[in-house]
Amino acid sequence: MQRLAVFLDRDGTITEDMGYSRLQRIQLLPKVVDGLKLLKKSGFLLIMITNQPGVAKGIITEGKVQDTNKTLNVLLEKSKCTIDAHYYCPHHPSGTIKEYSQSCNCRKPKAGLLVKAAKDFSLDLRRCFLIGDYSWDIQAGKQVGCKTVLVAYHKRNKSDFDQIYKESQPDFFCLNFYEAAKTITANL
């Protein structure tokens, strides 16, 4: 039997987008833990998928990305919540680090990370959901048949979201992560 998952973008979707220099001080957005617990209770695996172009640009290392994900896990475990897996893309076509400076199939809006996770966890992608705050998140989910939820990151203005919504045409639009989790559980 194939399993179900919710794919989660990290920065701006479940954590405050604080830039590369502040990754060690990761902060969850409001009610994220409640939303994650609701999704877990409903039987979903929680799988992080995130673009990390700072690796290709020489701003951070893969080790720093992994440390940040570990810090996130520790923070969530304090609330008795977990993310089942973390996938990230370290590439960017205009990167300065040669081995990462490339076009790839894992950088959203391409769906390589979702395809890899589906294979690793035996997922039926057509029954899975993706939550993100940018058009490339939504586009990646749509490529593989996931239902998609665009969340409003509170630091953006309405015209930014109108443009992102227009570009991506998500299945659902929610004001925050907890609302997204409730929408998903209501649309199983």
DOTORDREN-404045 format. One record per atom (N, C-alpha, C): x, y, z. Coordinates in steps of 0.2 Angstrom, whole numbers, padded with zeros to 4 digits, always signed. Example, Ala and Ser with C-alpha at 12.3 -4.5 7.8 and 13.67 -1.06 7.14 Angstrom:
2
+0066-0028+0039+0062-0022+0039+0066-0016+0039+0064-0011+0035+0068-0005+0036+0064+0000+0039
//
This chain:
188
+0004-0006+0000+0000+0000+0000+0004+0006+0000+0003+0011-0004+0007+0017-0005+0005+0022+0001+0010+0025+0003+0009+0030+0009+0007+0037+0006+0005+0041+0011+0003+0048+0009+0008+0053+0013+0010+0058+0010+0014+0063+0013+0012+0070+0011+0014+0075+0015+0014+0082+0014+0021+0084+0013+0022+0087+0008+0029+0090+0006+0029+0097+0009+0034+0099+0012+0034+0105+0016+0040+0109+0013+0039+0115+0011+0045+0120+0010+0047+0122+0017+0053+0124+0017+0055+0126+0024+0055+0134+0025+0059+0138+0022+0060+0145+0024+0054+0149+0021+0050+0152+0025+0044+0156+0024+0038+0152+0024+0038+0145+0025+0032+0141+0025+0032+0138+0032+0037+0135+0035+0036+0133+0042+0041+0137+0046+0046+0140+0043+0051+0144+0048+0051+0151+0045+0053+0155+0049+0054+0162+0048+0060+0162+0042+0059+0166+0037+0065+0166+0032+0069+0172+0034+0075+0170+0038+0079+0174+0041+0086+0175+0037+0087+0173+0032+0093+0173+0028+0098+0169+0030+0104+0168+0027+0109+0163+0028+0113+0165+0034+0114+0171+0036+0118+0172+0042+0115+0171+0048+0108+0169+0048+0105+0168+0055+0102+0161+0055+0104+0156+0051+0101+0150+0051+0102+0146+0058+0107+0148+0062+0107+0145+0068+0102+0147+0073+0098+0152+0072+0093+0155+0076+0086+0153+0073+0085+0147+0070+0079+0146+0067+0073+0147+0071+0068+0150+0068+0062+0151+0072+0056+0148+0068+0051+0145+0071+0045+0142+0068+0040+0148+0067+0036+0148+0062+0031+0152+0061+0025+0150+0066+0021+0155+0068+0015+0154+0072+0011+0148+0070+0010+0144+0075+0005+0138+0075+0007+0132+0070+0014+0133+0068+0017+0127+0064+0016+0121+0067+0018+0120+0073+0018+0114+0077+0011+0111+0077+0006+0115+0079-0001+0113+0079-0003+0110+0072+0000+0113+0067-0002+0111+0060+0002+0104+0058+0008+0104+0060+0012+0098+0059+0009+0092+0063+0007+0093+0069+0004+0088+0073-0003+0085+0070-0007+0090+0067-0013+0088+0064-0012+0084+0058-0007+0086+0054-0005+0082+0048-0003+0075+0050+0001+0074+0055+0004+0068+0058-0002+0064+0060-0006+0067+0064-0012+0063+0067-0017+0060+0061-0017+0064+0056-0021+0061+0050-0017+0056+0046-0011+0054+0048-0008+0049+0044-0003+0051+0039-0001+0057+0038+0004+0059+0033+0011+0059+0036+0015+0057+0031+0022+0058+0032+0024+0065+0031+0028+0068+0034+0030+0075+0033+0037+0075+0030+0038+0078+0024+0044+0078+0021+0046+0085+0018+0052+0087+0021+0054+0094+0019+0057+0094+0012+0056+0098+0008+0059+0099+0002+0061+0107+0001+0067+0108+0000+0069+0115+0000+0075+0116-0005+0075+0122-0008+0080+0124-0012+0085+0128-0008+0091+0126-0008+0097+0130-0004+0102+0132-0009+0101+0137-0013+0106+0140-0018+0112+0143-0015+0111+0144-0008+0117+0147-0005+0123+0143-0005+0122+0136-0006+0128+0131-0006+0131+0133-0013+0128+0133-0018+0131+0134-0025+0134+0141-0025+0131+0146-0021+0134+0152-0022+0140+0154-0017+0142+0148-0013+0147+0149-0008+0145+0153-0002+0139+0154+0000+0137+0157+0006+0137+0153+0012+0135+0146+0011+0134+0141+0016+0137+0135+0013+0138+0130+0017+0140+0123+0015+0134+0118+0016+0135+0113+0013+0130+0107+0014+0129+0105+0021+0135+0106+0025+0135+0104+0032+0131+0109+0036+0131+0115+0034+0127+0120+0037+0119+0119+0036+0118+0117+0030+0111+0115+0028+0108+0109+0032+0113+0104+0033+0111+0098+0037+0111+0100+0044+0115+0105+0047+0115+0107+0054+0108+0111+0055+0106+0115+0050+0100+0118+0051+0094+0114+0052+0094+0109+0047+0089+0104+0048+0089+0100+0054+0095+0098+0057+0095+0095+0063+0092+0100+0069+0094+0106+0069+0092+0111+0073+0084+0111+0073+0081+0111+0067+0074+0111+0066+0071+0105+0070+0074+0099+0068+0072+0093+0071+0072+0093+0079+0077+0096+0082+0077+0097+0089+0072+0101+0092+0071+0107+0088+0066+0111+0090+0059+0108+0090+0058+0104+0085+0051+0101+0084+0050+0095+0089+0056+0092+0091+0055+0086+0095+0053+0089+0102+0055+0095+0104+0053+0098+0111+0046+0098+0111+0043+0099+0105+0035+0099+0105+0032+0093+0103+0036+0087+0104+0034+0081+0102+0031+0080+0095+0035+0083+0090+0033+0083+0083+0040+0081+0079+0039+0078+0074+0045+0076+0069+0043+0078+0062+0049+0079+0058+0048+0079+0051+0052+0072+0049+0049+0068+0045+0051+0062+0043+0057+0061+0039+0058+0066+0034+0064+0067+0030+0065+0074+0027+0071+0075+0026+0073+0082+0023+0077+0080+0017+0074+0084+0011+0078+0084+0005+0079+0091+0003+0085+0092+0000+0087+0099-0002+0091+0099-0008+0090+0104-0012+0094+0105-0018+0099+0110-0017+0106+0109-0017+0111+0113-0016+0113+0117-0023+0110+0116-0028+0112+0118-0035+0109+0125-0036+0113+0129-0041+0110+0135-0044+0114+0136-0050+0110+0137-0056+0114+0138-0062+0119+0143-0062+0119+0149-0058+0124+0154-0058+0128+0154-0052+0129+0148-0049+0133+0147-0043+0140+0149-0044+0144+0150-0039+0151+0151-0039+0155+0145-0037+0152+0140-0035+0155+0134-0033+0154+0129-0038+0159+0127-0042+0159+0123-0048+0154+0117-0048+0156+0113-0043+0152+0106-0042+0144+0107-0041+0142+0113-0039+0135+0115-0038+0132+0119-0043+0136+0122-0047+0134+0127-0052+0131+0124-0058+0125+0122-0058+0122+0118-0063+0114+0119-0063+0112+0117-0069+0104+0116-0069+0103+0109-0067+0098+0107-0064+0097+0100-0061+0090+0099-0061+0088+0093-0060+0081+0091-0059+0078+0091-0052+0082+0093-0047+0080+0094-0041+0078+0101-0038+0080+0106-0042+0079+0112-0040+0072+0114-0042+0068+0116-0037+0061+0118-0038+0061+0124-0043+0057+0125-0048+0051+0121-0049+0051+0114-0052+0057+0112-0053+0057+0105-0056+0056+0100-0050+0054+0094-0051+0051+0090-0046+0055+0084-0044+0062+0084-0045+0066+0079-0044+0066+0077-0036+0066+0082-0032+0066+0080-0025+0059+0076-0023+0054+0078-0026+0047+0075-0024+0048+0067-0027+0050+0067-0033+0051+0060-0036+0055+0056-0032+0061+0058-0030+0065+0054-0026+0062+0052-0019+0059+0057-0016+0055+0055-0010+0050+0050-0011+0046+0051-0016+0041+0046-0018+0044+0039-0019+0049+0038-0022+0053+0032-0023+0055+0029-0016+0058+0034-0012+0061+0032-0006+0056+0029-0001+0050+0032-0001+0044+0031+0004+0038+0027+0001+0039+0025-0005+0033+0022-0009+0027+0026-0008+0027+0032-0011+0021+0037-0010+0017+0037-0017+0011+0038-0016+0006+0039-0022+0006+0047-0022+0010+0050-0027+0010+0057-0027+0004+0061-0029-0001+0057-0032-0007+0060-0034-0012+0061-0028-0010+0057-0022-0014+0058-0016-0010+0062-0011-0004+0065-0013+0000+0069-0008-0002+0076-0009+0001+0080-0004+0000+0087-0004+0007+0091-0004+0007+0097-0006+0013+0101-0005+0011+0108-0003+0015+0110+0002+0013+0117+0005+0020+0121+0004+0019+0127+0001+0024+0131+0000+0022+0139-0001+0027+0143-0001+0025+0150-0001+0028+0154-0008+0030+0150-0012+0032+0153-0019+0029+0149-0025+0029+0152-0030+0026+0149-0036+0030+0143-0038+0037+0143-0037+0041+0137-0039+0039+0131-0035+0037+0132-0028+0035+0126-0024+0029+0123-0027+0024+0127-0029+0017+0125-0032+0018+0122-0038+0023+0124-0042+0024+0121-0049+0027+0114-0048+0032+0114-0044+0035+0107-0043+0029+0102-0041+0025+0104-0036+0020+0099-0034+0015+0097-0040+0013+0102-0044+0009+0101-0049+0012+0096-0055+0018+0097-0056+0022+0093-0061+0021+0085-0059+0020+0083-0053+0019+0076-0051+0012+0074-0049+0008+0079-0049+0001+0078-0048-0001+0079-0041+0003+0082-0037+0001+0083-0030-0004+0089-0029-0008+0089-0024-0013+0094-0023-0008+0100-0020-0009+0106-0021-0005+0111-0019-0008+0116-0015-0004+0119-0010-0007+0124-0005-0002+0130-0005-0004+0136-0007+0000+0141-0006-0001+0145+0000+0004+0146+0005+0003+0150+0011+0005+0157+0010+0002+0161+0014+0004+0168+0014+0009+0169+0019+0015+0171+0017+0021+0172+0022+0020+0180+0024+0019+0181+0030+0017+0187+0033+0021+0193+0032+0027+0192+0029+0031+0198+0028+0030+0201+0021+0026+0197+0017+0025+0200+0010+0018+0204+0010+0018+0208+0005+0012+0212+0004+0007+0208-0001+0001+0211-0001-0005+0207-0005-0003+0207-0012+0000+0212-0015+0001+0212-0022+0007+0207-0024+0011+0205-0019+0016+0200-0020+0012+0193-0021+0008+0192-0016+0004+0186-0016-0001+0185-0022-0004+0191-0024-0008+0191-0030-0004+0188-0036+0002+0191-0037+0007+0188-0042+0009+0181-0042+0011+0179-0036+0012+0172-0035+0007+0167-0036+0001+0169-0034-0005+0165-0035-0007+0165-0042-0006+0170-0046-0008+0171-0053-0003+0166-0057+0004+0166-0055+0009+0162-0058+0008+0155-0057+0006+0153-0051+0006+0146-0049-0001+0142-0049-0007+0146-0048-0013+0143-0048-0013+0137-0043-0012+0138-0037-0013+0132-0032-0020+0130-0031-0020+0124-0029-0027+0121-0028-0030+0124-0022-0026+0126-0017-0029+0130-0011-0024+0136-0009-0027+0141-0006-0023+0147-0004-0025+0148+0004-0020+0148+0008-0022+0149+0015-0017+0154+0018-0020+0157+0023-0016+0163+0026-0010+0161+0031-0010+0155+0033-0005+0152+0037-0004+0145+0037+0001+0142+0040+0002+0135+0040-0003+0131+0043-0006+0133+0049-0011+0129+0052-0017+0129+0048-0019+0134+0045-0025+0134+0040-0024+0129+0035-0018+0129+0032-0016+0124+0027-0017+0117+0029-0015+0116+0035-0015+0109+0038-0023+0107+0039-0027+0112+0041-0034+0110+0042-0037+0109+0035-0035+0113+0030-0038+0112+0023-0036+0106+0020-0030+0103+0021-0028+0097+0019-0032+0091+0022-0032+0091+0029-0036+0086+0032-0043+0086+0030-0046+0092+0028-0053+0092+0026-0054+0090+0019-0049+0089+0015-0049+0087+0008-0046+0081+0006-0045+0076+0011-0042+0070+0010-0047+0066+0005
//
